[in-house]
Structure formats: structure tokens, C-alpha cells
């Protein structure tokens, strides 16, 4: 998963589709990769992919793994 540590309790997660994509993440696929809105929509055309909930975004930003797809 693309991520970088910003603060003691904050991690910035980044899109896994294209290296260097700085757009905020919004989607996750069945393998656990995360994507921004643009790349998430592209990924949906050939792989199950859904929008993340607000709670899931917070969990990822704090470094807590998600339970399942």
C-alpha cells in the first residue's frame, strides 16, 4: 500500500494505481489496494472495487488495517 508517515499518529495513504499520484484515496479493490477517485473508477471496469467509508479512511490514516473487503 502506498503510504508515508506525516506525524506521530498520522499516515498519508496514496493511490496504488500510478506511482506519484497525490490525489486523496477514495476506493479499495478486493485485493486491498487503494485508489483515488479517478483510478478507482478505472479499476472498477475490470476488478471489483468500492468506495471507502469515512471510518475506513480514518483507520487507514492511523495505520490500522481494515478487516476485510
Secondary structure, DSSP 8 states (H G I E B T S, - for coil): -EEEE-SSS-EEEE-SSSTT--S-EEEEETTS-EEEHHHHHHHHTTS-EEE--HHHHHHHHTT---S--
